[in-house]
Amino acid sequence: MNDKPLLYPEAIKRVQIDLQRAMTDWDFLSGVSGDGPVREFEKWFAGVAGGKFAIAMPNATSALFVALMASGIGKGDEVILPGYTWPQTLTPVLLTGATPVFADIDADTVTISPESVKRLISGKTKAIIGVHLFGIPADVIALEKIARDNGCILIYDAAQGFGAFYNETSMNHGPQRTTKIYSPKQWRKKWG
Ligand SMILES: Cc1ncc(COP(=O)(O)O)c(C=O)c1O
């Protein structure tokens, strides 16, 4: 059994101080207007993700929903996603009113099959969601080519992909993505 504390005393003290301050300084815990730990985390995260900005969200489901909404996806659009994934890759698609279209997975990597995605592209396809499952990256090179060739938005559900590498490329990097961090799972990107 692991007898190490999950949170060290210094970390607990810091959380207590931050929460105390947040009781009177309402902006403190905002990543937008505050200068507290959320802002600090977003800056650090943008750095490791190689991006200009990072926006902290309550969970990966709402981060995916915001990515879809920011991409203008809604009723009448089709979104291709893998048939085998965490259920909340699908929920945000349904919330936008778009039609989910399920692609096969690759037998070796269990991530979305680019060949299947190609077959499913239609005039209504607006976005493709690649999922890095169990820390195994989706075939980002093939997916980016398909998205580019067909004018589709590419979003990565990287809720389980933080820290993963595809060849030499970190899955933390890319034009835009959303991530979640918790143990033992840990990360999404949109072709803009
Ligand atoms: C691949 C994947 N996508 C989405 C989610 C939803 O994440 P959350 O529970 O943070 O909304 C999870 C949760 O583990 C996940 O593994």
Ligand as a Chemical Component Dictionary entry (heavy atoms), coordinates in Angstrom:
data_LIG
# 
_chem_comp.id                   LIG 
_chem_comp.type                 NON-POLYMER 
_chem_comp.pdbx_formal_charge   0 
_chem_comp.three_letter_code    LIG 
# 
loop_
_chem_comp_atom.comp_id 
_chem_comp_atom.atom_id 
_chem_comp_atom.alt_atom_id 
_chem_comp_atom.type_symbol 
_chem_comp_atom.charge 
_chem_comp_atom.model_Cartn_x 
_chem_comp_atom.model_Cartn_y 
_chem_comp_atom.model_Cartn_z 
_chem_comp_atom.pdbx_ordinal 
LIG C1 C1 C 0 -11.756 9.868  -23.173 1  
LIG C2 C2 C 0 -12.621 10.621 -22.209 2  
LIG N1 N1 N 0 -13.394 11.637 -22.679 3  
LIG C3 C3 C 0 -14.191 12.348 -21.858 4  
LIG C4 C4 C 0 -14.232 12.082 -20.486 5  
LIG C5 C5 C 0 -15.130 12.891 -19.591 6  
LIG O1 O1 O 0 -14.341 13.545 -18.633 7  
LIG P1 P1 P 0 -15.032 14.320 -17.391 8  
LIG O2 O2 O 0 -15.466 13.260 -16.466 9  
LIG O3 O3 O 0 -13.900 15.146 -16.841 10 
LIG O4 O4 O 0 -16.142 15.171 -17.925 11 
LIG C6 C6 C 0 -13.451 11.041 -19.964 12 
LIG C7 C7 C 0 -13.472 10.726 -18.540 13 
LIG O5 O5 O 0 -12.675 10.005 -18.031 14 
LIG C8 C8 C 0 -12.617 10.299 -20.833 15 
LIG O6 O6 O 0 -11.846 9.325  -20.378 16 
# 
loop_
_chem_comp_bond.comp_id 
_chem_comp_bond.atom_id_1 
_chem_comp_bond.atom_id_2 
_chem_comp_bond.value_order 
_chem_comp_bond.pdbx_ordinal 
LIG C1 C2 SING 1  
LIG C2 N1 SING 2  
LIG C2 C8 DOUB 3  
LIG N1 C3 DOUB 4  
LIG C3 C4 SING 5  
LIG C4 C5 SING 6  
LIG C4 C6 DOUB 7  
LIG C5 O1 SING 8  
LIG O1 P1 SING 9  
LIG P1 O2 DOUB 10 
LIG P1 O3 SING 11 
LIG P1 O4 SING 12 
LIG C6 C7 SING 13 
LIG C6 C8 SING 14 
LIG C7 O5 DOUB 15 
LIG C8 O6 SING 16 
# 
